[in-house]
Amino acid sequence: MKPAIILVSETRCEQLLDEFSRYVRDYELVTATSAREAKQAAKGLVAEGGQVAMFVTESRLPDAEVLEAFHWWRASVPTARRVIAAHVSAFREDADRLRGGMAKGKYDAYLLAPRGPRDEEFHTAICELLSDWGSTVAEPEVVAVAIVSPVEDALTLGIRDYLDRMGMPNRVYAPESEKGRHVLERYVADRGDADAGEPAYPLVMDLGERVAPAQSVRDVATRIYGRPADVVVDQVVDVAIVGAGPAGLAAAVYASSEGLSTVVLEAEAIGGQAGTSSMIRNYLGFPRGISGMRLAQRARNQAVRFGTKFFTGWPVTSLDREAGEDGPPGPLVLRTDGGEVRARAVVVAAGVKYRRLGAPGIEALVGLGVHYGSAMTAARELEGSDVMVVGGGNSAGQAAIHLARFARTVTILVRRATLAETMSRYLVAEIEHNPRITVQGCGEVVEGGPDEEGRLGWVVVRDTTTGSEERRECRGLFVLIGAEPHCDWLPDEVARDPRGFVVTGRDVPPERWRDQLPPESLETTVPGIFAVGDIRAGSMKRVAAASGEGASVVPLVHAWLGQSR
């Protein structure tokens, strides 16, 4: 059954049908002349096992205010995207009245209904929303990577989360399913040993239909994207970038576009923490918002176009300078378990990691209901469950809003009294108007434990003002409680502040200056090593700020390369 787009108008259903006819191959088009009729149509589709991808409505309905109608429809199908296609006669008059509802998350887009053929601006918005729905809600129709496993354990979920963040459609199949049997047959054929016995799960089949068991996420990353050792050993690249979050990606785009040979090493998936955000709504140039995954993959494709090489799944374990002969200093050497990269300059954009909760029983359930970060993949598995988000920053707010599309209830737990001091106002407003989300201030998780199946089943929440404790059912716990720098691999010569963040420019203590001059603004205490983004002391922890630093560091790299040649 194809997912449905429900078109709602009292008098213009035929025009909407004509405009949306380009989607009939992939979506069922359903019309309704009122809010209640649309609600009943949605309920009927869901009852039959179907899905509603989108509601498209005029700005005025005969039986309800349109924002009230969105409330009804969200209660029926919380995952569907909601769009106003206002007729030209009402577009301006209704805009002021309705756009505030979009800021509060009541719907996703306010568009001018097409007045003629080929209104590609309108359909670009529709396609973006349908694409977002397809990547976060629907199981993919075309699978790039097939995973076969009898159970969805922590490793299987980790592989799915990595592939989702890399923008690769994937699905898990049971061994006895038709697809599962096909993968097993390929595995036996590739090995040439029909009597090898039961394989080690999970089995992963990539686009080339190569099948192999995966013992770690790194195994999958290596098979798809290669190892750092694939870089020509005797080649010294102009710049190596450690970390592929917004700062590292921006540095890669600008460095490679300006002719520098560029390699990016990423320990996990492209995008860093920003890549796990379900929807970034305050990034310049994306009025309808953009998911962190899509933003990251677009930046990666842009960098690849200019010649950047990416290697994911390989943390850098050490950095030092190769001993040089008389003359200029030797190249910097980045070491990983998969090989070395030698570079004339290094940009450290490794970002930060969420702090561990440290509560008894929690760490043993990581990947089994407990997640550090938003783990968008896990949201689909929590339909009808009670979940909890620990943290009060923007990432926590974005995670809660995304989870509310699936979970029965979402509780945001913060140690402060409210979210006002730590979260952007647009997210606070959206949370306040989402009936599935509750904010509990002055609280902390102090214990957790499994259910009968060995997955997270409950947590204990303590009130930090009274000390009272309460045990609650909880199937998903998402922890986003501040950040710790990830730079233990850096040499001691690279100065850090007391919290472990890398210091640059005039933040470097005067006794560490060279020739009584401070390093350049984004340069560390080691010539040729620069730091940008969240790992840099004093940086603004925002996606746009990180991207700006990534772009700004490239002229400094150019200057250093000119000096060192």
VMD Tcl script that draws the C-alpha trace (Angstrom):
set ca {
  {0.00 0.00 0.00}
  {1.39 3.37 -1.04}
  {1.67 6.10 1.62}
  {-1.01 8.75 1.30}
  {-1.05 12.50 0.82}
  {-4.34 13.94 2.08}
  {-5.47 17.09 0.26}
  {-7.97 19.22 2.15}
  {-10.10 22.00 0.60}
  {-13.77 22.86 0.70}
  {-13.95 23.96 -2.94}
  {-10.58 23.33 -4.65}
  {-9.89 19.62 -4.29}
  {-9.79 19.18 -8.06}
  {-7.12 21.86 -8.43}
  {-5.04 20.28 -5.66}
  {-5.41 16.85 -7.26}
  {-4.22 18.23 -10.57}
  {-1.25 19.95 -8.94}
  {-0.21 16.83 -7.01}
  {-0.73 14.46 -9.93}
  {3.05 14.26 -10.39}
  {3.20 12.21 -7.14}
  {0.62 9.52 -8.05}
  {3.24 6.89 -8.88}
  {4.58 6.87 -5.32}
  {1.72 8.20 -3.19}
  {-2.00 7.69 -2.94}
  {-3.83 11.01 -3.24}
  {-6.84 11.31 -0.94}
  {-9.15 14.35 -0.92}
  {-11.29 15.74 1.90}
  {-13.55 18.79 1.98}
  {-13.33 19.43 5.72}
  {-11.05 18.93 8.71}
  {-13.23 16.15 10.14}
  {-13.40 14.33 6.83}
  {-9.59 14.45 6.61}
  {-9.31 13.12 10.15}
  {-11.59 10.20 9.37}
  {-9.72 9.45 6.17}
  {-6.42 9.38 8.08}
  {-7.83 7.09 10.76}
  {-9.18 4.74 8.09}
  {-5.84 4.54 6.30}
  {-3.96 3.81 9.52}
  {-6.53 1.18 10.54}
  {-5.91 -0.61 7.23}
  {-2.15 -0.66 7.87}
  {-1.36 2.30 5.64}
  {0.66 5.43 6.28}
  {-0.09 9.11 5.88}
  {2.95 11.01 4.70}
  {1.46 14.50 4.50}
  {-1.60 16.68 5.01}
  {-1.92 19.59 2.57}
  {-4.68 22.04 3.39}
  {-5.94 25.45 2.44}
  {-5.63 28.15 5.07}
  {-9.40 28.25 5.65}
  {-11.63 25.28 6.35}
  {-15.42 25.14 6.78}
  {-15.58 23.30 10.11}
  {-12.45 24.30 12.06}
  {-9.61 26.77 12.32}
  {-6.72 25.30 10.39}
  {-4.46 25.19 13.48}
  {-7.17 23.28 15.32}
  {-7.36 20.91 12.38}
  {-3.61 20.32 12.55}
  {-4.03 19.44 16.22}
  {-6.65 16.81 15.32}
  {-4.55 15.38 12.53}
  {-1.39 15.23 14.62}
  {-3.29 13.28 17.27}
  {-4.30 10.78 14.57}
  {-0.99 10.61 12.66}
  {1.84 12.33 14.59}
  {4.48 11.44 12.01}
  {2.78 13.07 9.01}
  {4.10 16.36 7.67}
  {1.60 19.23 7.73}
  {1.49 21.95 5.05}
  {-0.69 24.98 4.36}
  {-1.10 25.72 0.65}
  {-2.88 29.05 0.89}
  {-4.86 30.36 -2.06}
  {-3.57 33.65 -3.44}
  {-6.77 35.41 -2.33}
  {-6.01 34.61 1.34}
  {-2.23 34.18 1.37}
  {-1.23 37.60 2.71}
  {-4.25 38.09 4.94}
  {-3.77 34.75 6.69}
  {0.03 34.81 6.87}
  {0.34 36.98 10.00}
  {-2.32 34.96 11.77}
  {-0.87 31.55 10.99}
  {2.91 31.81 10.77}
  {3.24 31.98 14.54}
  {1.84 28.46 14.63}
  {4.64 27.26 12.37}
  {7.23 28.69 14.77}
  {5.60 26.67 17.55}
  {5.76 23.47 15.53}
  {2.05 23.18 14.84}
  {2.77 22.64 11.16}
  {5.77 22.50 8.82}
  {5.34 24.95 5.94}
  {3.21 27.90 4.82}
  {3.21 28.03 1.02}
  {1.43 29.93 -1.72}
  {-0.67 27.43 -3.68}
  {0.51 27.16 -7.30}
  {-1.26 29.41 -9.80}
  {0.09 27.75 -12.91}
  {2.18 24.82 -14.17}
  {5.72 24.05 -13.09}
  {5.72 25.88 -9.78}
  {9.00 24.23 -8.82}
  {9.53 26.43 -5.77}
  {6.32 25.00 -4.30}
  {7.24 21.44 -5.21}
  {10.78 21.82 -3.91}
  {9.27 22.48 -0.49}
  {6.89 19.52 -0.83}
  {9.69 17.20 -1.94}
  {11.95 18.27 0.92}
  {9.24 17.49 3.45}
  {8.40 14.16 1.83}
  {12.10 13.30 1.74}
  {12.40 14.10 5.44}
  {9.35 11.94 6.16}
  {10.75 9.10 4.08}
  {14.14 9.13 5.80}
  {12.84 9.30 9.36}
  {9.50 7.46 9.32}
  {9.00 5.06 6.43}
  {11.04 1.94 5.91}
  {13.11 2.48 2.74}
  {11.74 1.07 -0.50}
  {15.20 0.87 -2.07}
  {17.75 -0.55 0.35}
  {21.42 0.32 -0.05}
  {22.62 -1.92 2.78}
  {20.79 -5.02 4.00}
  {21.39 -6.28 7.53}
  {20.43 -9.82 8.50}
  {20.09 -10.61 12.18}
  {17.70 -12.71 14.30}
  {17.65 -9.93 16.93}
  {18.10 -6.15 16.91}
  {20.85 -6.00 19.52}
  {23.10 -3.06 20.38}
  {25.51 -3.78 17.52}
  {22.73 -4.05 14.93}
  {21.19 -0.78 16.14}
  {24.63 0.87 16.10}
  {25.18 -0.20 12.48}
  {21.73 1.12 11.51}
  {22.37 4.42 13.26}
  {25.71 4.81 11.47}
  {24.15 4.06 8.08}
  {21.24 6.43 8.74}
  {23.67 9.22 9.64}
  {25.63 8.50 6.46}
  {22.41 8.82 4.43}
  {22.40 5.17 3.33}
  {18.93 3.51 3.28}
  {19.03 0.24 5.21}
  {16.77 -2.38 6.70}
  {17.09 -5.33 9.07}
  {15.78 -8.69 7.86}
  {15.17 -11.89 9.79}
  {17.27 -14.85 8.55}
  {14.11 -16.77 7.60}
  {12.68 -13.91 5.49}
  {12.96 -13.97 1.70}
  {15.62 -11.25 1.72}
  {17.37 -12.89 4.66}
  {17.61 -16.20 2.79}
  {18.98 -14.40 -0.27}
  {21.72 -12.75 1.79}
  {22.59 -16.06 3.45}
  {22.84 -17.73 0.02}
  {25.20 -15.01 -1.17}
  {27.27 -15.40 1.98}
  {27.63 -19.15 1.40}
  {28.42 -18.61 -2.29}
  {31.06 -16.00 -1.52}
  {32.72 -18.31 1.02}
  {32.41 -21.37 -1.20}
  {31.67 -23.49 1.86}
  {28.10 -24.76 2.16}
  {28.95 -26.65 5.35}
  {30.35 -23.65 7.24}
  {27.53 -23.79 9.77}
  {25.53 -20.94 11.25}
  {27.12 -17.57 10.38}
  {28.01 -14.93 12.92}
  {25.33 -12.27 12.97}
  {24.71 -9.58 11.94}
  {25.47 -10.18 8.28}
  {25.76 -7.06 6.15}
  {25.28 -6.93 2.37}
  {26.40 -3.70 0.69}
  {25.47 -2.19 -2.69}
  {27.88 -4.51 -4.44}
  {26.07 -7.48 -2.85}
  {29.19 -8.41 -0.92}
  {28.20 -10.17 2.29}
  {30.25 -10.42 5.47}
  {29.62 -10.58 9.21}
  {30.18 -7.35 11.13}
  {31.80 -7.38 14.55}
  {31.73 -3.59 14.86}
  {30.44 -0.47 13.17}
  {34.01 0.08 11.96}
  {33.82 -3.14 9.92}
  {30.89 -1.68 7.98}
  {32.52 1.73 7.57}
  {35.74 0.17 6.28}
  {33.99 -1.99 3.71}
  {32.02 0.94 2.33}
  {34.48 3.82 2.63}
  {37.92 2.23 2.98}
  {40.83 2.64 5.41}
  {43.18 5.59 5.90}
  {45.94 3.31 4.61}
  {44.28 3.68 1.20}
  {45.90 7.13 1.02}
  {49.10 6.78 -1.00}
  {51.73 6.12 1.67}
  {54.43 8.36 0.23}
  {52.05 11.25 -0.41}
  {52.01 14.19 1.98}
  {48.67 15.97 1.73}
  {48.37 19.70 2.24}
  {45.88 19.48 5.08}
  {44.38 16.69 7.19}
  {41.17 17.48 9.05}
  {40.28 15.45 12.14}
  {36.51 15.40 12.56}
  {33.66 15.75 10.08}
  {31.20 17.86 12.02}
  {30.12 21.28 10.67}
  {33.56 22.83 11.37}
  {35.52 20.03 9.73}
  {33.17 19.85 6.74}
  {33.37 23.59 6.14}
  {37.16 23.44 6.34}
  {37.16 20.56 3.84}
  {34.93 22.39 1.36}
  {36.97 25.59 1.42}
  {40.39 23.92 1.52}
  {39.72 21.54 -1.35}
  {37.89 24.17 -3.42}
  {41.01 26.33 -3.18}
  {43.24 23.57 -4.52}
  {44.64 22.08 -1.31}
  {44.89 18.29 -1.21}
  {42.60 17.43 1.70}
  {41.86 14.31 3.79}
  {39.20 14.10 6.49}
  {39.35 11.49 9.27}
  {36.13 10.94 11.24}
  {35.90 8.57 14.21}
  {32.17 7.92 13.77}
  {29.77 9.17 11.08}
  {29.86 12.29 8.93}
  {28.16 15.20 10.69}
  {29.36 14.74 14.25}
  {26.83 15.66 16.93}
  {25.02 17.98 14.53}
  {24.48 15.01 12.23}
  {22.25 13.37 14.82}
  {19.85 16.34 14.99}
  {16.45 15.45 13.58}
  {15.73 19.02 12.47}
  {17.84 22.18 12.67}
  {15.46 25.10 12.21}
  {17.70 28.10 12.87}
  {20.48 27.49 10.35}
  {20.79 30.31 7.83}
  {19.19 29.62 4.46}
  {16.86 26.76 5.43}
  {13.50 28.35 6.34}
  {11.78 24.99 6.67}
  {14.71 23.53 8.60}
  {17.05 20.72 7.62}
  {18.03 17.52 9.36}
  {21.59 17.27 10.60}
  {22.14 14.20 8.43}
  {21.08 15.99 5.24}
  {23.13 19.08 6.04}
  {26.19 16.92 6.71}
  {25.79 14.76 3.59}
  {25.30 17.80 1.36}
  {28.50 19.30 2.77}
  {30.33 15.99 2.31}
  {29.21 15.71 -1.32}
  {30.30 19.29 -1.88}
  {33.75 18.55 -0.47}
  {34.07 15.30 -2.44}
  {33.26 17.24 -5.60}
  {36.36 19.36 -4.99}
  {38.55 16.33 -4.29}
  {38.41 15.76 -0.52}
  {38.96 12.16 0.63}
  {36.91 10.96 3.61}
  {37.61 8.05 5.96}
  {35.01 7.24 8.61}
  {35.13 4.89 11.57}
  {38.82 5.54 12.29}
  {39.67 7.54 15.42}
  {43.06 9.22 15.39}
  {45.20 7.67 18.11}
  {48.22 9.99 18.00}
  {49.72 12.99 16.25}
  {53.39 13.91 16.04}
  {55.84 15.48 13.62}
  {58.05 13.36 11.43}
  {61.71 13.96 12.06}
  {62.98 16.13 9.24}
  {66.40 16.73 7.82}
  {67.99 20.14 7.82}
  {65.57 22.75 6.57}
  {61.79 23.02 6.97}
  {60.12 20.83 9.62}
  {58.89 17.42 8.53}
  {55.22 16.65 7.94}
  {52.74 15.94 10.70}
  {51.76 12.28 11.05}
  {48.24 11.25 12.10}
  {48.06 7.62 13.20}
  {44.98 5.40 13.27}
  {44.52 1.67 13.65}
  {43.84 1.58 9.91}
  {46.87 3.47 8.68}
  {48.68 6.79 8.75}
  {48.09 10.13 7.07}
  {50.98 12.55 6.60}
  {50.10 16.21 6.19}
  {51.75 19.62 6.08}
  {48.98 21.10 8.23}
  {46.35 19.64 10.56}
  {42.98 21.11 11.48}
  {41.59 19.65 14.70}
  {37.78 19.64 14.48}
  {37.15 16.52 16.54}
  {34.32 18.10 18.48}
  {33.08 16.90 21.83}
  {31.27 13.92 23.28}
  {28.27 13.84 25.57}
  {29.19 13.21 29.18}
  {28.29 9.82 30.61}
  {25.45 9.66 33.07}
  {27.26 7.48 35.58}
  {24.08 6.13 37.20}
  {24.02 2.47 38.31}
  {22.62 0.10 35.70}
  {22.67 2.63 32.84}
  {25.95 1.88 31.06}
  {25.15 -1.82 30.68}
  {22.06 -0.86 28.63}
  {23.74 1.46 26.12}
  {22.32 0.50 22.73}
  {19.53 -1.44 24.44}
  {17.29 1.52 25.18}
  {19.96 3.90 26.50}
  {21.48 6.28 23.96}
  {24.06 9.05 24.19}
  {22.88 11.54 21.60}
  {19.62 11.57 19.72}
  {19.98 8.17 17.97}
  {17.35 8.91 15.35}
  {17.25 5.27 14.32}
  {15.95 4.24 17.73}
  {12.96 6.60 17.58}
  {11.08 4.38 15.13}
  {11.39 1.46 17.52}
  {9.72 3.35 20.39}
  {6.22 3.80 19.02}
  {3.71 3.83 21.89}
  {6.43 3.83 24.58}
  {7.33 6.21 27.38}
  {10.75 7.77 26.85}
  {12.96 10.30 28.59}
  {15.45 12.89 27.35}
  {18.07 14.05 29.85}
  {19.48 17.48 29.04}
  {18.37 21.04 28.45}
  {20.27 22.18 25.36}
  {19.09 22.54 21.77}
  {20.10 18.99 20.89}
  {17.90 17.68 23.69}
  {14.98 19.79 22.49}
  {15.34 18.59 18.91}
  {15.54 14.98 20.10}
  {12.40 15.35 22.21}
  {10.38 16.85 19.35}
  {11.45 14.05 17.02}
  {10.73 11.34 19.58}
  {7.26 12.79 20.20}
  {6.28 11.71 16.69}
  {6.60 8.10 17.78}
  {6.59 7.72 21.57}
  {3.46 7.90 23.70}
  {5.08 10.35 26.11}
  {8.40 12.19 26.21}
  {9.77 13.64 29.44}
  {12.60 16.18 29.27}
  {14.52 15.95 32.52}
  {16.75 18.89 33.51}
  {18.58 19.84 36.68}
  {17.58 23.50 36.33}
  {14.08 24.68 37.08}
  {13.22 25.42 33.42}
  {14.59 25.24 29.87}
  {14.65 29.01 29.37}
  {18.33 29.53 30.21}
  {19.77 26.75 28.06}
  {17.51 26.22 25.02}
  {16.61 28.45 22.07}
  {13.24 30.12 22.39}
  {11.82 28.60 19.20}
  {12.42 25.10 20.59}
  {10.97 25.99 24.00}
  {7.82 27.32 22.28}
  {7.46 24.18 20.18}
  {7.88 21.96 23.22}
  {5.32 23.94 25.19}
  {2.73 23.33 22.49}
  {3.41 19.62 22.03}
  {0.95 17.62 24.18}
  {3.21 14.56 24.24}
  {6.18 16.35 25.80}
  {6.52 17.16 29.51}
  {9.37 19.14 31.03}
  {10.45 18.18 34.54}
  {12.86 20.58 36.20}
  {15.12 19.88 39.17}
  {15.39 16.20 38.33}
  {18.08 13.61 37.57}
  {18.27 9.92 36.69}
  {20.04 8.02 39.45}
  {19.45 4.39 38.42}
  {18.11 2.23 35.61}
  {17.39 -1.40 34.92}
  {16.27 -3.89 32.28}
  {12.93 -5.46 31.43}
  {12.38 -9.19 30.93}
  {13.98 -9.03 27.48}
  {17.16 -7.38 28.73}
  {16.37 -3.92 27.35}
  {15.81 -0.74 29.35}
  {12.58 -1.07 31.30}
  {12.71 1.49 34.10}
  {14.62 4.38 35.61}
  {14.69 6.03 39.02}
  {14.29 9.83 38.98}
  {15.41 11.94 41.94}
  {14.05 15.39 42.74}
  {17.15 17.48 43.39}
  {15.28 19.89 45.69}
  {13.56 17.38 47.99}
  {15.71 14.28 47.49}
  {12.63 12.13 46.86}
  {12.95 9.32 44.33}
  {10.42 7.75 41.97}
  {10.73 4.63 39.82}
  {9.20 5.05 36.36}
  {8.64 2.85 33.35}
  {10.95 3.98 30.55}
  {11.74 2.22 27.27}
  {14.09 4.81 25.86}
  {16.59 7.09 27.63}
  {18.42 9.70 25.55}
  {21.26 11.44 27.37}
  {22.50 14.83 26.12}
  {24.10 16.39 29.20}
  {26.90 18.65 28.17}
  {30.13 18.01 26.44}
  {33.66 16.83 27.03}
  {36.51 17.47 24.59}
  {37.84 14.54 22.61}
  {41.52 15.30 22.23}
  {43.50 12.82 24.34}
  {45.36 11.87 21.17}
  {46.93 15.31 20.81}
  {50.58 15.76 21.89}
  {51.27 17.57 25.15}
  {52.76 20.47 23.20}
  {49.21 21.47 22.16}
  {48.00 23.59 25.08}
  {44.57 23.00 26.63}
  {42.54 24.91 29.17}
  {41.68 23.40 32.60}
  {38.60 21.70 31.08}
  {40.64 20.05 28.32}
  {39.61 22.28 25.40}
  {42.30 23.36 22.94}
  {43.42 26.98 23.31}
  {44.25 29.08 20.28}
  {45.34 32.60 19.38}
  {45.42 35.15 22.19}
  {43.92 32.61 24.59}
  {47.30 30.89 24.62}
  {49.22 31.86 27.80}
  {51.93 34.45 26.99}
  {54.67 32.11 28.16}
  {53.70 29.78 25.28}
  {53.90 32.49 22.59}
  {56.55 32.28 19.87}
  {58.89 35.23 19.42}
  {56.73 37.16 21.90}
  {53.79 36.96 19.48}
  {50.59 34.98 20.01}
  {49.60 32.29 17.50}
  {47.11 33.18 14.79}
  {43.47 33.31 15.88}
  {42.74 29.62 15.26}
  {46.29 28.30 15.58}
  {47.44 26.19 18.52}
  {50.75 26.27 20.34}
  {52.21 23.91 17.72}
  {52.95 25.51 14.34}
  {50.83 23.99 11.61}
  {48.16 22.62 13.95}
  {44.87 24.54 14.07}
  {41.67 23.99 16.07}
  {38.09 24.89 15.12}
  {34.58 24.21 16.34}
  {33.43 22.82 19.66}
  {36.84 21.44 20.65}
  {38.34 24.93 20.67}
  {38.28 26.78 24.00}
  {35.95 29.75 23.90}
  {34.09 28.68 20.75}
  {30.39 29.35 20.34}
  {28.66 25.98 20.48}
  {26.40 26.49 17.46}
  {26.34 24.88 14.02}
  {26.70 28.18 12.18}
  {29.61 29.30 14.37}
  {31.43 26.00 13.81}
  {30.93 26.27 10.04}
  {32.27 29.81 10.15}
  {35.42 28.76 11.98}
  {35.94 25.91 9.53}
  {35.86 28.37 6.64}
  {37.99 30.95 8.47}
  {40.83 28.55 9.22}
  {41.64 27.91 5.54}
  {43.41 31.27 4.91}
  {45.53 30.57 8.01}
  {46.42 27.15 6.61}
  {47.38 28.78 3.30}
  {49.64 31.24 5.15}
  {51.30 28.45 7.12}
  {51.91 26.36 4.00}
  {53.50 29.40 2.34}
  {55.84 29.89 5.29}
  {56.81 26.22 5.69}
  {57.72 25.50 2.08}
}
mol new
graphics top color blue
foreach p $ca { graphics top sphere $p radius 0.5 }
foreach p [lrange $ca 0 end-1] q [lrange $ca 1 end] { graphics top cylinder $p $q radius 0.2 }
display resetview
